[in-house]
Each structure stands twice: as C-alpha cells, then as structure tokens.
Amino acid sequence: MKNSLVLALLICGCSHAAIAFAQTAPAPPPSDSASTADSDLEDDEIVVIAGRQRGAVVGNVAPDVSYSAGDVRALGVSSVSDLLSELAPQVSGGASNGRPVVLINGLRTTGYAEVRDLPTEAIMRVDIYPAELALRYGYRADQRVVNIVLRNRFNATVVQFAPTIATAGGRASVKAQATKLRIDPKKRWSIDGQYQHDSPLFESERNLLNNAPPGGLDQRPWRSLLARTDTASLNGSMTSTIKDGLYATLNIRGEAVGTQSGVGALANGTGGVVPLVRDSDQQTGHVGAMVNGALSGWQWSLTGNYDIVGTHSTTDRAASIRDSARSTAQTGKIELVASGVLVKLPAGDMTLTGQAGAQAEGYTGTSVRQVASVSSELSRRTGSAQASIDVPIASSRNHALQPLGTLSVNMNAAIDRLSDFGNLTTWGYGLNWAPLPVINLVASVTHKEDAPTMQQLGDPLLVTPNARIFDYVQQQTVDIARTDGGNRALLAESSHIYSLETTLRPFGDSGPKLSVNYLNEDTRNPIVSFPAATAAVEAAFPGRFGRNGAGQLVSIDARPVNFARSNTEQLRWGINFSGRLGKAPASSGDRRPPDAANAGTGTKPGGGRGFGGAGGGFSGRARQARVQFSLYHTWQMRSDIQLQSGGTTLDLLNGAAVGNGGGTPRHQVDLQAGLTKNGLGFRLNGKWQSATNVRGATTGAGDLRFSALGTMGVQLSAQLGAQREWVQQHPWMRGLRISLNVDNVMDTRQQVHNANGLTPVNYQPDYLNPLGRTIRLSIRKVFF
C-alpha cells in the first residue's frame, strides 16, 4: 500500500508538472507546426555553424558509426528505446556488454528514463562512440556512448497502437502509447504514457509431452510457459534554460507491473483440481534532477536521483496455503561532474574530468513460507570520486609530431567507499591513435572492483514449486522446488579488462566502415546466478542440492554465488554501411512560403535549402532509395570458469555450462539490412549462433548437444506521409506510418538431443521458445 501511494504521488506530480509547463510555455511561431508537419518528407537537417557542430561531444574522439535523421527514420523505430534495441549489435560493445551511456546534444542526462520515450522524429543525428568517451563525462570506461542530437525545434503528439500475436496461437499482446514532445531553443518538455497487456500461455497450448508419472495429474493445463502481464507507465521530463549556458532538467517516471503465472495444480482427493498460482506486483518510481552549466571554461553538471522499487508476490502451495514475499529498495544519489582544460599543449588541450558523488541505499525484504517468517534489512552508504586525464601527444591538424597522425593518451582512477565493503578501486589507461585519416585505434586497460547489489544480498526467499530442470547426474528431467533470493555471503568481484578497437574508413565517412574489436576479461570472485545441475557444479556446491533416498533431485537453492574465477576472450569484427542509391531527382516546387520551408528545421541563416532545392521545394534526396547494411561476427576465443579456488577449470566452449541453455557458442553472427524509398521500407534482421555441447555425467549418456540456431525477422513499413500526392488528397495521412513485423519468420527453434538421440522433456523446442513466430502490426500517427 505504501509503495502504491508513492507511485500515485509520483504520477500525479509528473502530470501536474508537465501540464503546468505546457501552460506557461510560449506559443510556437506560426511556421513551426507547418514546417514540422512535413518532417516525414524531409531527408536531413542542414546545420551550418562556424566551429563546433551543434550537439557535438567534448574532445576529439571520432564516432565509430553515425546515423543521420533519414537513417534513423529508415530503421522504422518509434522511440529511443526502440532505436537502441535495433542498434544493439553496434552499441552493446564494451566490457559491460550492456546498455550504453546516452547523451543528449553532447551533454549528460538525468538517466535513461529521461530519454527512453523520445520519438525518433525529433532526432537529427545519432553518433556511436567507443567506451573511452564515457570517461570524459564522468562515467566508467566499460560502456559505449550514444550521442543523440535533437532538432532545434519540434512540436508534435505521437500515438501508437501495436497488437502482436503468435502464429501458433495461445499468446496475444497489445501495446498503446501516447507521447507529447515540444522542443524550442530554450525549452524541451515531454510526457509519455504507455500500457501493454500480454495474455498467458500454458503448456497445454503447445506440443509438449506429459511428464507426469503413471496415474499422476497432468500439469500442463495449469503451468505457464509465459505469464499474463499488465504494464502501465507514465514518464514526464522538462528541460529549461535558466540563462545562457545554464539549464535545468527534471524527470519523473512511474511504472506498475502485474503478473500472474500458473505453477501447476494439486488433486483435491475428490476428483477435482486445485490450481496453483503465483501473483506478482511491482511498482517503480523515479525522480531525477540536473543542472548543467559552464564556469571559467569548465563544463559542469550536478545530478540528483531518487529511485524506489516495491515488489510483492504470493505463491500457492495448497488450497489454503500461500507463501509470500515482499521487498522495498530505495536509492538516493547526488553527483557532481566537471570537465575542462588544464593546459594547452602543441597537439591540443590537456583536459581533466572529475567526479564526486554520494549515494544512500536501503533495502527491506520479508518472506513468509509455511507460516515461518524471515526478514532482512540492509543499508549501504557510498562515497565516490573519479578523475580522468586526456593528454594529446600528436596532431596532424595542429602540426605537432605530424608524422604520427593524431595521438592522445588517457589515465583514470576512481575510488568508492562502501559502508559494508570498504574501499573498491578502479583504474585504467589507454590511447586513441589515428595514424591516417582512414584508420582509428583505441586501446585500453582497466581494473575494476564491484560489490554485489542490495538485491543480490537481500532479496527475500522465494520458492517455486514444480520448476522443471534437467538433472545431468541422474540423466532425467525432474520437477523440483527452486529457491531464489539474496545471499548475504557474497563477496565483491574484481576484473582486469584489456580491449583494442580498430575502425577503418577506406572510402571516407560516407563509405562502409570496418571495425575490429578485441576484448579480454579476467574476473576474480565473479557473481553469477546459480549454474546448471551438472556433476561438476554439484560437487562444488553440494549443500545447494537436495535429493531423496532414491537419489532423485527434489530441490535446488538457486541463490547467486561467487565463482573463484572466470576468463573470457573474444574477437568481434563487422562492417556497417548507410547511404543512398542513384542520383537525387529534381526537387518539386514548395507551395509554402520560403520562410516556412526553413523554420523549425534547425537550419541556420545561410545554411541553404531547408527541405531541398534553392527554392525550398520537397527534397529530391528524400525520395532517393536509402540502403543500410551491417554484419557483425563474434568469435568467442575463450570462455571458462573455476568454480572453487584450486578446483578444476570448466571450459564453456568445450562441454561445460553454467546455465540451462547450453554452453557458450563459439561463433555468433548478427545481420541487419534495409532498403527504403518514397516512404516504403523493408528491413531484415538475422542472428545465428553455433552449436554447443554439455557434458553432464561421467558415463556420457547424459551429455547434451544444443544445435546451431538461426532466426530471421522482417519488417515492412509504409510512411504514408512521404507520399506527397496522397497527402495532398488526404491530409489525414500526414504523419501516418503502418508497419508489419514478423519475428522468427521460419518459426525456428533450437534442437537438443542427448547421446542416444533423444530430447529431454524440458528441452522440447516449445519449452526453449514458447512463442515461435510472431506477427506485430503497428499503426503510428504523428500529429504536428
């Protein structure tokens, strides 16, 4: 109840703030709406500014990949979160291999919540940078950086309705979203509301074998493959210029998620059945505020964030017995980052970025199982400081050691003092070298220490009955009681990371780009989810497994653990190209006044053509065919773990596994291709991974082979607003886009067989991929 009240207050505050801001914002100039209304006809904004490009990042780090406004529209995505998902092969590099750091107009944000729902029509340019740039913004050097440059003016409301179905039946989803965004040179505000419903999918709705013992109850009609889920969120953000060079941002977001899943059933002794259900609810609230400014040549930002997450779940064990678990996590953080020039050198400016922050976390959790109650209460206070220095050594532009091209080195160090883990340190160094304009190399060495999260330490115990796994020791599929939750005995982990990234542009910035990335990571005491039930794992953690007198596995304590050590080494290379085909046709006349053609596009006086031609007509370039292609291959050269100090090292590439999905694939390929013309688009997304083998028992009969897996998805889209003749006859088509997505076109599922050629019950294809092929229809309308 307390969490729900907090969430309600956050949502109300968000709505009130956004409405108040909208009421006080000045009215847009008359030409703003008219010009923006044709943004789906516009190809690229033309910005001519002397010196530094608008929205550019600090420093001289070159982007690995850049996307223009037309490139972004050709991707067929609707929001920044969709954009990052679509660009995952390009943005997921770095040691963390997770979500990148996102900047807006070359500046820090209050957090991901501030940018996730911004519509892509407002984007002028997207640049993807190596992880080195993160240091210059006060972040750690283990994430790539995505800089999103927004249009100088934008004013629109976007609504979207997207139903999805699985062609095999049984599962349907629907998502509705409405977003309002307004941008002018001094203010930006947005508010976004979303709701999504996913229907449940039960085992009886797929082609699955009955694993019940003879005479036992068939559990399939009461066991969920996918839970019923309802998600609602409201997100509001405001940015306003206080005075030249100083502005403030406020972001408030609330989300509520409810799920219900079936965990089986019990016979009641009278011929009836008692379904067993798990109900879970989660409420999330976020408030972020930031002030950015400049002082004596130094750029600085002060950020404060508060987050609260409340969860509550109940699980049926019998007709009138329910287990429950409840938790609340709260985090408050304040952070100051400043960056500026220390000294001017012949090759350029030596810059320093400093960060100082403080964070307080609180966590409470309670679980009730068979009337017995277990509670946990944790708190953590953290003080942090970080500094990084960039030193230019050579510069062909500044004629300093010109034969070396452009060369700079960087050094960084950070310390976090945690109230429960003491001092944790991070340090590293690297270089950025462009010996020729067509080649760029970024090398880095990083050592970092990380503590377990509060959830990993204190999550309440949660027991799931009838959890289905494969027992490698007994070579059989069994239904067990699985215990999840926190582990107070977890240790901090430490990692050494070596990376080398090379980018080649043999035909300049407008041609294809080739990238080659090498990564080597050695981690001590890595924190991981509990691994698969192999003989080696049970020997290392015997207390985590429960067996009956016949040796049958009946329970697993799957709370997270520390391994002794893990090592990964990979080489990833790829090619990326985005461009136009053919010559641009002649531009048509523009019936609007010349001023309207340029208003609201970000074009500066003297910048040229607005929507196209000298007379301001519709851009011929917008009607050119645009092609996009990217292909990335990841070669996993090493992936092994040592469960206990001094114990056997397990090779995940050659017979070992830490999860129930098989070992680590040695090869993975990601393919994306697209073609758009006159608003009509076709996109292809493909992924392939090589086969793996898992040795589970000394006899070999329990070994499993996981086949290679390749999936393909396609998207067909029609930007009706790009059809000028249609829009003139039917103005309601302006800003309308219809797209059809088919994921897993061939309905492909991984095949798993043991040494005898048989598929274990829990590795049936419909268990591994319950959805299979899905079709999503998206209807999206932009009101300018």
ZAMARGU-4260 file (C-alpha; in steps of 0.2 Angstrom, whole numbers, plus 5000, padded with zeros to 4 digits):
<rodrens>
0) 5000/5000/5000 | 5014/5012/5004 | 5023/5009/4988 | 5007/5011/4978 | 5004/5028/4987
5) 5022/5033/4982 | 5019/5028/4964 | 5002/5038/4964 | 5010/5053/4970 | 5024/5052/4958
10) 5012/5050/4943 | 5001/5064/4949 | 5016/5076/4951 | 5023/5071/4934 | 5006/5075/4926
15) 5004/5092/4936 | 5022/5097/4932 | 5020/5093/4913 | 5003/5102/4912 | 5009/5117/4921
20) 5025/5118/4910 | 5014/5117/4894 | 5003/5131/4900 | 5017/5143/4904 | 5027/5139/4888
25) 5026/5152/4875 | 5016/5149/4860 | 5026/5142/4845 | 5029/5153/4830 | 5016/5151/4816
30) 5028/5142/4804 | 5034/5129/4817 | 5019/5117/4816 | 5018/5119/4797 | 5036/5115/4794
35) 5037/5101/4806 | 5022/5093/4799 | 5032/5089/4784 | 5046/5081/4793 | 5042/5064/4786
40) 5046/5071/4769 | 5062/5080/4775 | 5078/5070/4772 | 5091/5078/4783 | 5093/5094/4793
45) 5106/5106/4786 | 5116/5114/4800 | 5129/5126/4796 | 5138/5133/4811 | 5155/5140/4812
50) 5167/5130/4823 | 5160/5116/4833 | 5145/5106/4827 | 5129/5108/4837 | 5127/5094/4849
55) 5144/5088/4847 | 5153/5079/4861 | 5168/5085/4870 | 5185/5081/4865 | 5191/5074/4848
60) 5185/5056/4849 | 5178/5051/4832 | 5162/5041/4831 | 5163/5023/4826 | 5146/5025/4817
65) 5135/5040/4813 | 5116/5040/4808 | 5108/5055/4800 | 5089/5059/4803 | 5085/5050/4787
70) 5095/5034/4793 | 5085/5034/4809 | 5068/5035/4800 | 5074/5021/4789 | 5076/5010/4804
75) 5057/5010/4806 | 5058/5013/4825 | 5047/5024/4836 | 5057/5029/4851 | 5075/5030/4858
80) 5072/5013/4867 | 5067/5005/4851 | 5082/5013/4842 | 5094/5006/4855 | 5087/4989/4853
85) 5088/4990/4834 | 5106/4996/4835 | 5111/4983/4849 | 5125/4975/4838 | 5133/4992/4836
90) 5130/4999/4854 | 5132/4984/4865 | 5151/4983/4865 | 5162/4987/4879 | 5166/4976/4895
95) 5149/4978/4902 | 5141/4972/4885 | 5125/4981/4891 | 5115/4997/4888 | 5126/5011/4883
100) 5128/5028/4890 | 5116/5040/4882 | 5119/5059/4879 | 5108/5072/4873 | 5115/5085/4862
105) 5133/5081/4868 | 5128/5083/4887 | 5124/5071/4901 | 5106/5067/4906 | 5097/5063/4922
110) 5097/5045/4917 | 5090/5033/4904 | 5072/5037/4910 | 5074/5055/4903 | 5077/5049/4885
115) 5069/5032/4883 | 5052/5038/4876 | 5058/5052/4865 | 5050/5049/4847 | 5063/5047/4833
120) 5055/5060/4823 | 5064/5073/4834 | 5081/5066/4831 | 5093/5075/4819 | 5108/5064/4821
125) 5115/5049/4831 | 5133/5045/4834 | 5140/5030/4842 | 5157/5031/4851 | 5169/5019/4859
130) 5169/5017/4878 | 5184/5028/4880 | 5172/5044/4878 | 5162/5038/4894 | 5177/5044/4905
135) 5176/5062/4898 | 5158/5063/4905 | 5162/5055/4922 | 5156/5038/4918 | 5166/5022/4920
140) 5175/5016/4904 | 5165/5000/4901 | 5151/5006/4891 | 5149/5013/4873 | 5142/5031/4871
145) 5127/5035/4861 | 5125/5054/4857 | 5108/5059/4851 | 5106/5076/4844 | 5089/5083/4844
150) 5081/5095/4832 | 5082/5113/4837 | 5063/5114/4835 | 5049/5101/4836 | 5031/5101/4842
155) 5021/5085/4840 | 5010/5072/4848 | 5013/5054/4844 | 5001/5040/4846 | 5004/5021/4843
160) 4994/5005/4844 | 5003/4989/4841 | 4994/4972/4843 | 5005/4956/4842 | 5000/4938/4840
165) 5010/4921/4840 | 5005/4911/4824 | 5005/4895/4834 | 4991/4903/4845 | 4989/4905/4863
170) 4998/4921/4866 | 4992/4939/4861 | 4999/4956/4866 | 4993/4974/4863 | 5003/4990/4867
175) 4996/5008/4867 | 5007/5023/4868 | 5004/5042/4868 | 5019/5054/4868 | 5019/5073/4868
180) 5036/5082/4864 | 5040/5100/4862 | 5057/5107/4858 | 5062/5125/4855 | 5079/5134/4858
185) 5076/5137/4876 | 5064/5123/4882 | 5061/5105/4880 | 5047/5095/4888 | 5039/5078/4885
190) 5026/5067/4893 | 5023/5049/4888 | 5010/5036/4894 | 5010/5018/4889 | 5000/5002/4893
195) 5004/4984/4887 | 4994/4968/4890 | 5001/4951/4887 | 4990/4936/4888 | 4996/4920/4897
200) 5002/4905/4888 | 5000/4887/4895 | 5009/4871/4892 | 4993/4863/4886 | 4993/4876/4871
205) 5010/4869/4864 | 5015/4852/4858 | 5023/4846/4874 | 5024/4829/4882 | 5016/4825/4898
210) 5029/4822/4911 | 5018/4816/4925 | 5021/4799/4932 | 5008/4785/4928 | 4992/4789/4936
215) 4998/4806/4941 | 4990/4823/4937 | 4993/4831/4920 | 5001/4848/4925 | 5001/4855/4908
220) 4984/4865/4908 | 4990/4874/4924 | 5008/4878/4921 | 5013/4894/4912 | 5025/4895/4899
225) 5023/4914/4898 | 5014/4923/4912 | 5000/4936/4910 | 5007/4953/4912 | 5000/4970/4913
230) 5012/4985/4912 | 5007/5004/4914 | 5019/5018/4915 | 5019/5037/4914 | 5035/5047/4911
235) 5037/5066/4911 | 5053/5077/4908 | 5056/5095/4907 | 5072/5105/4902 | 5073/5124/4903
240) 5087/5137/4900 | 5089/5147/4916 | 5101/5159/4907 | 5114/5157/4893 | 5125/5142/4896
245) 5114/5136/4912 | 5099/5125/4911 | 5090/5113/4922 | 5081/5096/4919 | 5068/5087/4929
250) 5062/5069/4925 | 5048/5060/4934 | 5043/5042/4930 | 5031/5029/4937 | 5028/5011/4932
255) 5017/4997/4938 | 5019/4979/4933 | 5007/4965/4937 | 5010/4947/4933 | 5001/4930/4936
260) 5008/4913/4931 | 5002/4896/4934 | 5014/4884/4943 | 5004/4868/4942 | 4990/4860/4951
265) 4985/4848/4965 | 4972/4834/4965 | 4960/4838/4980 | 4956/4820/4983 | 4938/4821/4977
270) 4942/4821/4958 | 4944/4840/4957 | 4959/4850/4954 | 4966/4865/4964 | 4976/4876/4953
275) 4992/4884/4960 | 4995/4902/4955 | 5009/4915/4958 | 5004/4933/4958 | 5017/4947/4957
280) 5016/4966/4958 | 5030/4978/4956 | 5029/4997/4957 | 5044/5008/4952 | 5046/5027/4955
285) 5060/5038/4949 | 5064/5056/4951 | 5079/5064/4943 | 5085/5082/4943 | 5100/5090/4935
290) 5108/5107/4932 | 5121/5110/4918 | 5132/5125/4916 | 5149/5132/4912 | 5161/5142/4924
295) 5178/5149/4918 | 5179/5137/4904 | 5174/5122/4913 | 5158/5112/4909 | 5149/5105/4925
300) 5133/5096/4929 | 5125/5092/4946 | 5113/5077/4946 | 5102/5070/4959 | 5091/5054/4958
305) 5079/5045/4969 | 5073/5028/4965 | 5061/5016/4974 | 5056/4999/4969 | 5042/4989/4978
310) 5038/4971/4975 | 5025/4959/4982 | 5022/4941/4977 | 5011/4927/4983 | 5013/4908/4978
315) 5000/4895/4981 | 5007/4879/4990 | 4990/4871/4993 | 4972/4875/4993 | 4973/4887/5008
320) 4992/4889/5010 | 5001/4903/5001 | 5019/4909/5003 | 5023/4927/5001 | 5037/4939/4998
325) 5039/4957/4999 | 5053/4969/4997 | 5057/4988/4995 | 5073/4995/4988 | 5076/5014/4989
330) 5091/5023/4982 | 5096/5041/4983 | 5111/5048/4974 | 5119/5065/4970 | 5134/5068/4959
335) 5145/5082/4953 | 5155/5081/4936 | 5166/5094/4929 | 5177/5094/4914 | 5189/5107/4907
340) 5206/5112/4900 | 5221/5110/4912 | 5234/5116/4900 | 5236/5120/4881 | 5249/5109/4873
345) 5256/5109/4855 | 5245/5095/4850 | 5229/5102/4858 | 5221/5104/4876 | 5225/5093/4890
350) 5208/5090/4899 | 5203/5084/4916 | 5186/5077/4921 | 5182/5075/4939 | 5168/5067/4948
355) 5162/5066/4966 | 5146/5059/4972 | 5137/5051/4987 | 5124/5038/4987 | 5112/5030/5001
360) 5103/5014/4998 | 5090/5005/5009 | 5083/4988/5007 | 5070/4978/5017 | 5063/4961/5012
365) 5051/4949/5021 | 5046/4931/5016 | 5033/4920/5024 | 5034/4901/5020 | 5023/4889/5029
370) 5019/4902/5042 | 5038/4905/5046 | 5043/4922/5043 | 5061/4928/5038 | 5065/4946/5036
375) 5081/4956/5031 | 5085/4974/5032 | 5101/4981/5023 | 5108/4998/5021 | 5123/5005/5012
380) 5131/5022/5011 | 5144/5025/4997 | 5155/5040/4993 | 5164/5040/4976 | 5177/5050/4967
385) 5184/5049/4950 | 5197/5058/4939 | 5202/5055/4921 | 5215/5065/4911 | 5217/5066/4892
390) 5234/5071/4885 | 5236/5075/4867 | 5253/5069/4860 | 5252/5072/4841 | 5241/5081/4830
395) 5241/5082/4811 | 5229/5097/4811 | 5240/5107/4824 | 5256/5101/4815 | 5263/5093/4831
400) 5273/5077/4828 | 5263/5077/4812 | 5271/5060/4805 | 5262/5051/4820 | 5245/5057/4814
405) 5233/5061/4829 | 5238/5053/4845 | 5232/5055/4863 | 5233/5045/4879 | 5222/5045/4894
410) 5223/5039/4913 | 5209/5037/4925 | 5207/5032/4943 | 5191/5030/4954 | 5188/5025/4972
415) 5171/5020/4980 | 5170/5019/4999 | 5155/5007/5004 | 5149/5006/5022 | 5148/4987/5020
420) 5163/4983/5009 | 5176/4996/5012 | 5186/5004/4998 | 5184/4997/4980 | 5195/5005/4967
425) 5195/5007/4948 | 5210/5012/4937 | 5215/5012/4919 | 5224/5019/4905 | 5223/5019/4886
430) 5227/5028/4870 | 5217/5034/4854 | 5228/5034/4839 | 5223/5039/4821 | 5239/5037/4811
435) 5230/5040/4795 | 5213/5049/4792 | 5205/5032/4787 | 5210/5022/4802 | 5207/5024/4821
440) 5214/5013/4835 | 5208/5014/4853 | 5216/5003/4866 | 5213/5002/4885 | 5217/4993/4901
445) 5205/4993/4915 | 5205/4986/4933 | 5189/4987/4942 | 5181/4981/4958 | 5162/4979/4960
450) 5151/4975/4976 | 5135/4964/4974 | 5119/4974/4973 | 5107/4976/4988 | 5095/4964/4979
455) 5109/4951/4976 | 5112/4952/4995 | 5095/4954/5002 | 5081/4948/4991 | 5068/4938/5001
460) 5067/4919/4999 | 5055/4914/4985 | 5051/4895/4982 | 5044/4890/4966 | 5036/4873/4966
465) 5036/4861/4951 | 5051/4870/4942 | 5057/4860/4928 | 5075/4856/4925 | 5087/4843/4918
470) 5097/4833/4931 | 5113/4829/4922 | 5119/4817/4936 | 5103/4806/4935 | 5100/4810/4917
475) 5082/4814/4918 | 5070/4829/4918 | 5063/4832/4935 | 5051/4845/4944 | 5059/4852/4959
480) 5056/4866/4972 | 5068/4880/4967 | 5073/4893/4980 | 5078/4911/4974 | 5083/4926/4984
485) 5098/4935/4991 | 5114/4928/4998 | 5122/4939/5012 | 5139/4929/5010 | 5143/4936/4993
490) 5160/4944/4990 | 5165/4959/4979 | 5172/4954/4962 | 5187/4961/4953 | 5191/4962/4935
495) 5205/4965/4923 | 5200/4971/4906 | 5210/4973/4890 | 5202/4980/4874 | 5208/4985/4857
500) 5196/4993/4845 | 5200/4997/4827 | 5189/5007/4814 | 5193/5008/4796 | 5185/5020/4784
505) 5193/5016/4767 | 5181/5027/4757 | 5179/5041/4770 | 5165/5044/4781 | 5152/5041/4768
510) 5158/5024/4763 | 5157/5007/4773 | 5166/5006/4789 | 5175/4991/4795 | 5178/4988/4814
515) 5188/4975/4823 | 5187/4974/4842 | 5197/4963/4854 | 5192/4960/4872 | 5200/4950/4886
520) 5192/4950/4904 | 5199/4941/4919 | 5187/4941/4934 | 5190/4935/4952 | 5175/4931/4963
525) 5163/4934/4949 | 5145/4935/4955 | 5133/4924/4945 | 5116/4916/4945 | 5117/4898/4951
530) 5123/4887/4937 | 5115/4871/4929 | 5114/4855/4939 | 5129/4846/4932 | 5140/4834/4941
535) 5154/4847/4942 | 5143/4860/4949 | 5135/4848/4962 | 5152/4843/4968 | 5157/4861/4971
540) 5141/4866/4979 | 5134/4850/4987 | 5124/4860/5000 | 5113/4868/4986 | 5106/4852/4980
545) 5093/4841/4989 | 5090/4823/4984 | 5078/4809/4991 | 5083/4792/4996 | 5082/4786/4978
550) 5095/4799/4973 | 5081/4809/4964 | 5084/4828/4964 | 5070/4836/4973 | 5076/4854/4977
555) 5089/4867/4972 | 5095/4883/4981 | 5097/4894/4966 | 5103/4910/4975 | 5118/4919/4967
560) 5135/4913/4971 | 5153/4918/4969 | 5164/4908/4957 | 5183/4908/4960 | 5187/4915/4943
565) 5181/4917/4925 | 5190/4921/4909 | 5183/4927/4893 | 5192/4932/4877 | 5183/4937/4861
570) 5186/4945/4844 | 5172/4954/4836 | 5173/4962/4818 | 5160/4969/4807 | 5155/4980/4793
575) 5142/4994/4793 | 5136/5005/4778 | 5122/5018/4776 | 5120/5028/4760 | 5109/5032/4746
580) 5107/5024/4729 | 5106/5033/4712 | 5105/5052/4709 | 5093/5063/4718 | 5078/5068/4707
585) 5074/5086/4704 | 5065/5094/4718 | 5047/5099/4716 | 5041/5117/4720 | 5036/5121/4738
590) 5019/5129/4739 | 5023/5136/4756 | 5032/5152/4759 | 5051/5151/4758 | 5052/5156/4777
595) 5041/5141/4782 | 5052/5129/4772 | 5066/5133/4784 | 5058/5136/4800 | 5059/5123/4814
600) 5072/5113/4805 | 5087/5119/4814 | 5094/5127/4798 | 5105/5142/4802 | 5104/5158/4791
605) 5115/5155/4776 | 5113/5136/4778 | 5105/5134/4762 | 5090/5124/4756 | 5078/5119/4770
610) 5068/5104/4763 | 5078/5104/4747 | 5082/5115/4732 | 5087/5133/4732 | 5069/5137/4730
615) 5064/5127/4745 | 5055/5113/4737 | 5052/5095/4744 | 5069/5087/4744 | 5074/5075/4730
620) 5086/5067/4742 | 5071/5062/4752 | 5064/5052/4738 | 5081/5043/4734 | 5082/5025/4739
625) 5092/5023/4755 | 5101/5007/4759 | 5108/5001/4776 | 5118/4985/4780 | 5128/4979/4795
630) 5136/4962/4798 | 5145/4958/4814 | 5154/4941/4818 | 5159/4937/4836 | 5172/4924/4839
635) 5172/4918/4857 | 5191/4913/4859 | 5190/4908/4877 | 5176/4906/4890 | 5180/4896/4906
640) 5176/4897/4924 | 5184/4890/4940 | 5170/4886/4952 | 5181/4885/4968 | 5199/4891/4971
645) 5211/4877/4966 | 5197/4867/4958 | 5195/4861/4940 | 5193/4874/4927 | 5177/4872/4916
650) 5178/4876/4898 | 5161/4883/4892 | 5167/4882/4874 | 5170/4863/4876 | 5157/4853/4886
655) 5154/4864/4902 | 5139/4875/4906 | 5134/4887/4919 | 5115/4889/4913 | 5102/4878/4907
660) 5103/4885/4889 | 5119/4875/4885 | 5137/4881/4884 | 5145/4897/4876 | 5143/4897/4857
665) 5160/4899/4849 | 5153/4910/4835 | 5138/4922/4833 | 5133/4932/4818 | 5121/4947/4818
670) 5114/4954/4802 | 5104/4969/4798 | 5099/4976/4781 | 5086/4988/4775 | 5080/4997/4759
675) 5068/5012/4759 | 5062/5023/4745 | 5047/5035/4745 | 5042/5031/4762 | 5041/5012/4759
680) 5053/5001/4768 | 5059/4984/4770 | 5071/4978/4784 | 5079/4961/4788 | 5086/4956/4805
685) 5095/4940/4807 | 5105/4931/4821 | 5115/4915/4821 | 5125/4905/4834 | 5135/4889/4833
690) 5131/4873/4841 | 5137/4868/4859 | 5139/4853/4869 | 5137/4850/4888 | 5145/4835/4897
695) 5134/4832/4912 | 5138/4814/4918 | 5154/4804/4918 | 5145/4790/4908 | 5142/4801/4894
700) 5124/4796/4892 | 5119/4812/4900 | 5128/4823/4888 | 5118/4836/4878 | 5120/4843/4861
705) 5112/4860/4858 | 5111/4863/4839 | 5116/4879/4830 | 5102/4892/4829 | 5097/4904/4816
710) 5082/4916/4817 | 5076/4929/4805 | 5064/4944/4806 | 5057/4956/4793 | 5048/4972/4794
715) 5038/4980/4780 | 5033/4999/4783 | 5024/5012/4774 | 5027/5030/4779 | 5011/5037/4771
720) 5015/5055/4774 | 5030/5053/4762 | 5018/5051/4748 | 5015/5069/4743 | 5001/5066/4731
725) 4992/5056/4743 | 4994/5069/4757 | 4988/5082/4746 | 4972/5072/4743 | 4970/5065/4760
730) 4978/5077/4773 | 4974/5064/4787 | 4988/5053/4780 | 5001/5066/4786 | 5012/5058/4799
735) 5004/5041/4797 | 5015/5025/4797 | 5010/5007/4796 | 5022/4993/4799 | 5021/4975/4799
740) 5034/4965/4809 | 5037/4946/4808 | 5049/4939/4820 | 5057/4922/4818 | 5050/4920/4801
745) 5054/4902/4799 | 5047/4898/4816 | 5065/4891/4821 | 5068/4883/4837 | 5084/4875/4844
750) 5085/4856/4844 | 5093/4847/4859 | 5097/4829/4860 | 5107/4818/4872 | 5120/4804/4867
755) 5106/4792/4862 | 5097/4805/4850 | 5083/4808/4862 | 5076/4825/4868 | 5074/4828/4887
760) 5057/4833/4892 | 5062/4851/4897 | 5072/4854/4881 | 5057/4851/4870 | 5058/4865/4857
765) 5042/4873/4863 | 5050/4875/4881 | 5065/4883/4874 | 5055/4895/4863 | 5036/4895/4868
770) 5032/4910/4856 | 5039/4904/4840 | 5034/4915/4825 | 5025/4932/4830 | 5017/4945/4819
775) 5015/4963/4825 | 5005/4977/4817 | 5010/4994/4822 | 4999/5009/4817 | 5008/5026/4822
780) 5002/5043/4819 | 5011/5060/4822 | 5000/5075/4825 | 5010/5091/4821
</rodrens>
